[in-house]
Structure formats: C-alpha cells, structure tokens
Amino acid sequence: MNTQTFYFLLQKCGSLEKLKQIHGKAVTLGLLCSKRQHLACKLLNTYTQLGSPVDAQKVFNHIQNPDIVSWTCLISLYLHTSQPCKAFSIFSHLFHSGLRPDSFCVVGAVSACGHRKDLSNGRIVHGMVFRFELGSDPIVGNALIDMYSRSGAIEVACSVFKTMEIKDVSSWTSLLNGFIKCNDIEAARRIFDEMPMRNSVSWTAMITGYVQGEVPIPGLELFQEMRAEGKDWPTVITIVAVLSGCADIGAFDLGSSVHGYVNKTNLDLDVTVNNALMDMYAKSGALVLALKIFQEMPKRDVFSWTTMISGLALHGKGTHALEAFSDMSKSGVVPNEVTLLSVLSACSHAGLVVEGRSLFQKMVQCHGIKPKIQHYGCMVDLLGRAGLLREAKELIEHMPIKPDSVIWRSLLSACLVHGNLALAEMAGKMIIELEPDDDGVYILLWNIYCSASRWEDALKARKAMRDRRVKKKPGCSWVEVNGVVHEFLAEDAVHCIRADVYTVLEAITEQMKDLDK
C-alpha cells in the first residue's frame, strides 16, 4: 500500500472497523511518519467523519510537532461531536504552542464560543482576528456574526457585518439568522428583502424563522414565492419547516401539495420528511393518511413512533396509542422522554387513569427517564380530567420541581369542569402570581366569582386586570379555502373578505330564526 492507495482507501471507507484495519496497515508500512503529517491529518479527518473522537485524538497525539492543519482538524472534530469546550481548549493549546492562527482555526474557535454563548472568550478571539489581520476572509466575519448573535449581542453582529469588505450570501444569511435567534423576525425579514442574492439556505432560514416564531402564514407564503421564482430548490429542512407550519394551522390542502412535491423529488425516502408528513396529516384531521405513511415507511426511528403515538393521542385513540407504544418496544426502538410524554397524553385524552399511573411510576425503573415538568403536567391533566382533583393537587404539592403556570392552568380547567370553585380560585391565584400579564386567568376568575354570586370578588378581579393594564388578547383562528389560508381575529374589521363573511353570517342567522318559528 502506497500513499495514493492509502488516500483512496480512506475516501471509500465507510465503517470504523475497516478504518482501523487501514490505520494498522499504514502504521506497519511506516506511512504515518513525521515527514507525512498530511496522511495522519487525513486519517484524523476520517475518524472525525465516522464519529470516533477518541481514536482521532490518539492519531493527533502521535503526530510530532503538529502543524496548523492538524490542530484545525482536531478543533473541527470536537465541534462536530458537540464538544465546544474541548474545541476551544484545543485552540488555546494551539495558540500557546507558538503557531500563528489562520482563518480556519479561528473560525473553529469562534464557533466554539458561539455554541457555548461565551461572549468573553469570543471577544478575545475577535481581538486575535484584528491582531493577525484575518478579517478580510468572509468566513471569519460570518462566524463572528453567528457567535455574537448566539450570545445575544446582535448590535455587535451588525457592526461586524457593516465593516466586512466582502459580503457573500452566507454573510447576509448569518445576519438574518442572527436576528431570528434574537426573536426579531421583522428585522430578519428586512435583511432578507435587502439581500442582493439568495440561496436555498436563505429561504429556509426565513421560512423556519416564521414557523418557529409562531407566525406560520408569512412563512408558507414565502415558500410559495420561493417555488414561483424557481431559482432555488427547497431542501429537506425547508420541506420539514413548511410541513410544520401547515400542521400548526391545519393547512391540509397546502400540506397535501407539498406531499406531492415530496413524491416527485424522491424526498419521501427521507425519515425526517415522512415524520413531518405524519405530523401534518394527524394535526389536520387526516389520521388515516398519517397511519398510511407510517405503515409504508421502510425505516422508522424513535421520532417516527413518537409522532404516530402523538397523532393517535390527539385523536383520542388512547388504546391504539398504547398498542403502538408496545409495538415500538418490541421493535427494539428505545423510547425517549417525548415518546413517554405522548403516551401519557394519550392516556389523559382517553381517560386511561390506571395505565397512565402505571407508565408514570415505571418511567425511571423501566426506561431510565426521570420525569420532567411536562410529564408531571400530563399526570395532573390525566387526574383532573378523571375528576381526581385532590390527588392532582397532592401530586403538584409533592413535585420535586416547582410547578409552572401550565400545570396550575390544567388544574384550574379541571376544577371548573367538575365544579370545585374553591380549588379553582386557589389555582387561579397561583397562575396570576406566576404570570401576572395572562389575560385569560382574570376572565376565568371573574366567571368563577360571578357563578358563585361573589360580585365583590368579581369586581376586584376586573380591577386588578385594569390596574395591571392587562388587555384581553383577541381570539384567532385559521381557515383554509381552496388552498388559501385565511386568518381571522375576534372583532376583525380589516380582513379583505370581512363584508362577505358577515353577509353570509347574517343570512345564516335569519335562516335559523325562521327554523325556530
């Protein structure tokens, strides 16, 4: 085996076992001597690609006087294996070894600081960029923008962007993504509109920003604009984001058209896309289609099973959800905390108290998963729906975690259903203590006091709402008609078809009056 063969074997290597055989042969033949450090670096990179940091570190440790490329390879390794602290530590050793950092290793160090939200060390590395005059490379500026954005210093990120001599599409996208990370979707859209050029990553970042920011309609409109332009092809991430947006508002027609696009482009072989399709169909009321996709999937991961269980739970099919969970265990797929949350939710919606209690008690013992606040919330909901209000209250009081407003709101809703006004009042006051600007709880308390003829307390609830300047948020709903999603707000006076809607409602009202006669 010569150098050329060694390179070829590394490029074709697809398993850790084969790589170790190639490594052993290379050591035997003396190919990894000090004069051939580039070969050791290539070997290190291959270990990185196959996800074996321990072996990669061993290769690095045997390199005499490692050069800047070897150091950078090791930094990249720890970044790719989600170990930013280790990556930054390697960069520190590189600097103290006397080597002059180049743009590639600096990008690795800046990225490590970004993942850790370590603004202090990030600024130190930024100082090195000035000291060693590395700022002319766009990848350095892009990394700095990302680091400052992740650390919440968006103003500094903007300053870096403005001072960059060369701005490529990645520079614009980095700043756009930075505003999204800082929850400023309007500023992100301004950057998107100003971009001199875009690629699929830019479109995907903006669409994903809208969906994750809980304003899916502009994201879906942007996807349609992307398709209409036809310059950039949607990626798997784009499709998943769009399907998630469709699921949020029940846009069945648009989701179905995206499914058609998925089939035409062979993206239906991707597990993540199929999981998103199942989620969309289940949340849009088409559980049969979700089940069909699940059954036809050639490969299922833990998220596939979790999505299917969650869909069954959403439709009140608790028994079927438990059967799916049993099938998942038999298939050898290990459930995660979200899976167990979905099963508990299924028990809650179907009133399966005994099964829910049993699963909750076995979480640690059988699955090695410590219950989180969401699991406790599901149990409170399960007990509350079943009318076991005292048991639900005791569970809250003995929780090892401080209960949040969601848990108290769940108890409040159950108390209202089952007529326990005293406990409902207590839960309502706890919600106000945790979230004093929540308009809904004031209205609920007002209704509780009125139903109990406690008019003075009802007036106090209204006064507290006014004193805190809490305004009732208008109700919002979405309706999809002929593939177009319409958003309606309570007392909406600006919708484009408002007049038509009210004309139809008045006609329906008149017809109902006639029927009553």
N, C-alpha and C positions, 0 to 999 in steps of 0.2 A: 504493500500500500504506500503510494507516494502522496505528496501534498495535494495534487489535483484530485486524486481518488478520495482523500480524506474530506475535502470540501464537498464533493459530490455526495458522499455518504451522509454527511451532516444535513445537507439540504433535503435529502429524501427520507431522513429518519423521522419516524412517527411515534415511537414509543421509548419510554425511559429505559427499558430493558435492553433494546438494541443500541441505544446511545451509550450505555455503559460498556457494552461489548466493543464498540468503535473506540471509545475512550481508552479501554485497556490495551487494545491493539496498537493505538497511537503511542501510548507510553512505552510499550515493548519495543517499538521501532524507533524510539527517540525523536518522534516528530514534534513533541512539545518542549523542545529545548529552548534555552533563553534567546537564541537567535531567531526563533519562530514564534514570537509572542502573539502575532496576529492569528495563528492557528488556535492558541489557547483561548484567545478572546472569542473566536468563532464558536469554540466548544462551550464556553461560558454562556454565550448568547443562546445556544441551542438548549442548554439546560434550563435557561430562563423561559424559553418558549414552551417547554414541556412542564413548567411549573415545579421545578425542583431547586429551590434556593439553597438548600444545604449542600448539594453536590456542586452547584455553581460557586458557592463560597470556597469550597475545597479547591476547585480549579484555580480560583483567584489567589488563594494563599500560597500556591506552588509557583506563581509567576514571580520571578526575580525582578525587582525594580519595575513594577507595573507602570505602563505608560498611561497617558490621559484617556486613551480609548478603553483600556481595561477597567479603569476606575469608573468611567461613564457607564460601561456595560453593567457593572455591579450596582450602581445607583438606579439604573433603569430596572434591573431585576427586582429590587425591593419596592420600587414604585408599582410595578406590575403585579406584585403579590400583596399589595395593600399594606405595606410596612413603611410609611413615610418617615417615621422616627429613625429607623435603621438607615434609610436612604440618605437622610440629612447627616447622620453620623458618619457615613462613608465619605460624603462630600467634605466634612470637617477634616477627616484624616487625609484626604487628597490635598487640601489646602496646606495643612501643616507638614506635608511631605516635601513641600518646596516646589511642586509643579504649578505652572501658571494655568488657571482655569480657562477653558474655552467656552464658547456659547452653548455647546451641547450639555456639558456637565452643569453649567449654571442653570439652564432650563430645568434639569432634573432637580437641582436644589430648590429652585423657586417653586416647582410643582409640589415638592415635599412640604414646603412651608404652607402652600395653599391648602393641601389636604388636611393639614393639622390646624389650619387657621392661626398660624404662628406669625403674627404681624411683625413682631420684634425681630426675629431672625430673617424674615422676608425682607425687611428694610436693610439689614446688614448685607444680604446678598445683592440687593439693589445697588448698594454702595460699591460693591465689587464690580458690578456692571460698568459703573462710571470709571472706576479706577483702572480697569483693564480694557476700557474702550470697546465694550462688547454690545453696546446699544444699537448699533447700526443693523444688526440682524433681526428681521421681523419676528422670528420665533422667540427671541428673548422678550421683546415687547409684548407679544401675545401671552407669554407665560406670566409676565408681571401683571398684566391686566386681569388675568384669571385669578392670580394669587390675591391681589388687593380686593377683588370682588368677593371672593370666598370669605375674606376676613372682614367684610363689611365696610371697607374703605373705598367706596365707589368713586368718590371725588378724586382720589389719588389715581385710580384706574383711568378716569377720564383725562387726567393730566398726562399720564404716560402715553395714552392714545394720541393726544394732541401733539406731543413732542416727537412722535415716531416719524422718521424721514420717509420710510417706505411702509405703506399700509396695504396689506393684501386682504383677500376676502376673509381669511382667518382672523385678522386683526379686528375687522368690523364685527364678525360673529362673536369673538371673545368679549367685546364690549357689550354687545346685545345680550349675550348670555349673562354677563355680569349684572346688568340691570334686572334681568329675570330673577337671578339669585337674591337680589336685594328687594324683591317684590315690587318693583316699579315697572309694571307692564306697559304703561303709557310711554315712558322714556325708551323702553326697549323697542316699541313699535316705531317711534320717531327715528331711531337708529336704523331699523330695518328699512323704512321708507327712504332714508338718505343713502343707503348703500349703493355705490356705483356698480357693483356686481354682486350676484348671489350664487350660491350653490345649494345642493340638497341639504347640507348641514345647516345653513342659514334658515331656510324654510322650516326645517324640522325643529330648530331651536325656538322659533317664534310660535309655531303651532303648539308645541309642547308647553311653552310658557303660558299660553292662553288656557289650555286644558288643565294644567296643574294649578293655575291661578283661579280656577273655578269660574271662568268665563269662556265656556267651550264654543259658543256660537261664532265669535270672530275667528277662532281657530279653524273651525270647519269651513267657514267662508274662505279663509286663506288657503286651505287645502284645495278647494275648488278652483281658486285663482292659480295656484301652482299647476294643477292639471291642465287648465286652459292655456297657460303660457307654453307648456310642453318642453321647456328647455332643460329642466332638471327632473330626474326620476325620483319618486318617493322611495325612501329606504324602509327597511323593516321597522326602524324606530319611528319613522313618520306614520306608517300604517298603524302601528300599535297606539300611538298618541291619538290619531283620528278616531279609531275604534273606541278608545276610552272616552273621548268626547261624545261620540254617538251614544255610548252606554249611559253617560251622565244625564242626558236629556231625552233618552228614548227615541233617538232619530233612526227608526227602523229602516226606512227607505234608503237613506244615505248609507247606513251601515251595510245594507244588502248590496248596494252598488260597489262599495269598497270590497266586499267579499268577491264580487265578480272580477274586479281588478286583480285581487289576490290570486284567483284561479288562473287568470290569463298569464300572469307573470311568474307562475310556479312558486309563489311565496307561501302556498298552502302546505309546503313541506316543512316550514319553519314552526317549531313548537310554540314559540312566543306569540306568533301571529295567530295560531289556532286557539291559544289560550285567550287572546284578546277578542277573537270572534265569538267564542263561547260566552264570555262575559257580556259582550254587547247584546247577543241574542237573548240571554237569560234576563238581562235588565230591561230589554224591550218587550218582554212578554212572550217571546218565542222559545220557550223551554225545549220544545220538541227539536228545533233546529240546533240548539246548543248540544243536546244529547246526541244528535246525529253526527256532529263534528267530533265530539268526544269519542264516540264508538269507532269512527273511521280513522282516528289518529294512529299512525304507525308507531309513534313513540310518545309516551306520556311522562312528564316529570311531576314533581310534587305540586307545582303550581297548576298543572292541568287538573289533577284530582281536587285540589283546593277550590279551583274555580267552579268545577262541576258541583261539588258539595255545597258551595255558597249559593249557586243558582237554584239548586233544589230547596235549600233553606228559604230563599227569597220567595219561592212559590208555595211555601207551607208544606212541602213534602218531606217532613222530618224523618219518617221511617225509611224512605228511599235514600235520604242523605246518610243515615246510619249504615244502610246496606253498602252504599258507595264507600264509606269510610272503612268498613270491614273488608271490602274487595281491595282497597288500597293497601291495607296491611298485609293481605295475602299475596299481593303482587311484589312485595319487598320494598316498596317505596316508603321511606321514613317520613312521617308527618312532621310539620313544623308548627310553630305557635299559631300561625294564621289558620292552618288547617283545623286545629283544635278549636279555635275561635269560631270558625264556620260551622263546625259540628255542634258546638254549644248554642249557636244562633239558631240552627235547625231545630234543636230540642226546644228552645224558647218559643219559636213561632208555632210549633206543633203541639205545645203543651206537654212534652215528654219529660216530666219532672224527675222521675226515677232515673231515667237514662242520663239526663243532664248532670244530676248529682253524682252518679257513678263515674262519669267521664272526668268531672272536675276533681274528684278525690283521687283519681288514678293518674293525673297529669304528671306529677313528679315521679311516682313509683314506677309506672309502666312506660312513660315516654321521656322521662328525664327533662321535662319542661316545667319551669317554675311559673305559676300563674302570674300574669301581669294585670294591670288595672283594667284592660279591656275584657279579660276573662272574668274578672270579678263583676264587671258591668253586665256581662251576659247572664251571669248567675242571678244577679239582682233582678234583671228583666224577666228571667225564667220564673223566679219565685213570685215576683209581682204579678205577672200575668195569671199565675195559678191562684192568686189570692192569698198567698202565704206571706203577708206583709210583715208580720212580726219576725219571721225567720229572715226575710230580706233585710230588715233593719238590723238584726243581730249580726248578719254577715258583714254589713257595712261597718258596724262598730268594732268588729274584730279583725278587720282587714289589716295586713302588715303595711299597706300603702295608704297614704292619705286619699280619701275619696274625692273625685273631681266633680264638677257640676253635671257631667253627663250621667253619672251614677245617681246623684240626687234627683235629677230630672226624670230618670227612669222610675225611681220610687214614687215621685210626685204623680206621674201619669197613672201608675198602678193604683195609687190611693184615690185618685179622682174616679177611676173606673169602679172601684169597689166601695166607694163612699166613706173612706176613713179620712174625714176632714182634718182631724187633729194632727195626724201624721203628715198629711199633705201640707198643712201650714208649716210644720217644722222643716220639711224638705224644701219648701219654697224659700224660707228664710235662709237656709244654708246656701241655696243657689245664688241669692242676692248677695250674700257675704262673699262668695267666690267670684261672681260675675255681676257686679252692680249695674252694668250697662245692658243687661239682657232684657229686652222689652217684653218678651213672651211671658216670663215668670210673673211680672207685675200684673199682666192681664189675667193670668191664671189665678193669682191670689185674690184679685178683685172679684172674679167669678165665684171663688170658694166662699168669700165673705158674704157676697150677695145671696148665694144659695142657702147660707146659714142665717140670713137676716141680720148679719153683723154689719150694719150700714156704716157705723163709725170707723171700723177697721177697713172697710172697703174704700172709704174716702181717704184714709191715711195711705193706703197703697197707691191710689191715684196721685196724691200729693207728693209722695216720695218719688214717684216717676217724674212728675213735673219738676221737682226740686233738683233732681239729678240731670234734668234736661234729656231724659231718655225718650226718644221718638219711636213710635211703632213702625217697624220696617214693613213695607208693602209686600203682600204675598206675591209669589212669582210662579208662573207655570209656562211650559213649552208645549206647543202643538205642531206636529209635522203634517203638512198638507202638500201632496204632490211633490214630495222630496224637498220642500222648503220648510225650515224650522222657524216658527213664529214665537216670539217671547211676549208674554202678557204680564203686566203688573196690575195689582188691585187698584181700582180707580184710575186706570191708564187713560190719559187724554191725548196722547201723541202718536199712538200706533197708526200706521198707514191705512189699515182697513177698519179702524175703530167704528166709523159710521155704519159700515155694512154689518159688523158684528152686533151692534146694538139694534139695528133694524130687524135682524133675524131673531134676537132675544125677545124683542117686543112682540113679534109675530107668534113666537112660541108661547109667550105669556098669555096672549089673547086666546090662543087655541086651548090652553089649559083652563082658562076661565070658562070658556064655552063648554068644556067637558064637565065642569063642576055643576053647571046649571041643570 
